[in-house]
């Protein structure tokens, strides 16, 4: 039996462009925010001092994320900047982190998330020591190879920043083996510095609600809670409203389903949970226009992001979750839905095959007709005797393989290796050298 990796005493997490305190599905908040919040809180519960650094948008200061884990809001340009305007303010943010780190006594490990944070993190470790561990979450070269219609390519400054991080970080954490291959193949990363660590799911929140009884009984209770008819056919989308996430593909597929079976309209509900983000802000009514084109104004229901406990009820209320994204580094919403016992129909892109496994349905491409076929076939399977309960059990069992505690176990091992690993120049980071 392998001994547990020793815990670092102090860890800095860097999430420059978005705060772990933000509600996922709003602005730039999504799976990255959940990742930072969950891992920071669970590291702190093990006795690690964790400081999370994020950009101040409503004034500088500190907030407690969990006992032993605090979020520090530091300056990085004016509050109203969007993500694309932040590269010019990374140095200011890094300087603020250096000042805080020196006052606090430094960090054994700096774990940065997304390329902006990684560039700032490099500045921090150069000035105060420690080892940089970086998680990309998404990569410019991967995104540019699979752009959604209407999306702008990621800029050269991002590619240059990612190349620098790959060269200099002590360790790179990939969400999936597919992402690890992209780091090696597209960025020339040293395979010995790349570690696959799957994100987790909060199983204490996202579960099938066994106390309600069978899957049908849990679904009925959830539908009552969120205000849906018991006999509805509920297709769910959860995520930021932007071309990358492709909610329009689900809406057009739903339109195709209604054209094939007009009687479905009276029972069909397409629930879209999330807020405008990224390139979606440039055309805020784009999805509504698709709804009108498909004549589904009476079918599509919109709601904003919500607390995770309420989101779990929506997952249980749905017949299936659709994840038609053009790219996903992992696809946390897919695992959350599976953990609630809800089938997932997802695009065969990025990390979604890992997240979904054999517990869902994968669709090649983004043709709405193909998505209509996959959704119709899934609904037909769910209508077979005993299938809904069996599928629910299989989905929940798959999701139990992705716990945040397991994620943190593996991160701690990566931290331990990075703390003693030579950097790209042959030097070994020493957390005692501040």
Secondary structure, 3 states (H helix, E strand, C coil): CCCCCCCCCEEEEECCCCCCCCCCCCCCCCHHHHHHHHHHHHHHHCCCEEEEEEECCCCCEEEEEECCEEEEEECCCCCCCCHHHHHHHHHHHHHHHHHHHHHHCCCCEEEEECHHHHHHHHHHHHHHCCEEEEECCCCHHHHHCCCCCCCCCCCHHHHHHHHHHHHHCCEEEECCHHHHHHHHHHHCCCHHHEEECCCCECCCCCCCCHHHCCHHHHHHHHHHHHCCCCCCEEEEEECCECHHHCHHHHHHHHHHHHHHCHHHHHCEEEEEECCECHHHHHHCCHHHHHHHHCCCCCCEEEECCCCHHHHHHHHHHCCEEEECCCCCCCCHHHHHHHHCCCEEEEECCCCHHHHHCCCCEEECCCCHHHHHHHHHHHHHHHCCCCHHHHHHHHHHHHHCCCEHHHHHHHHHHHHHHHHCCECCCCCECCCCCC
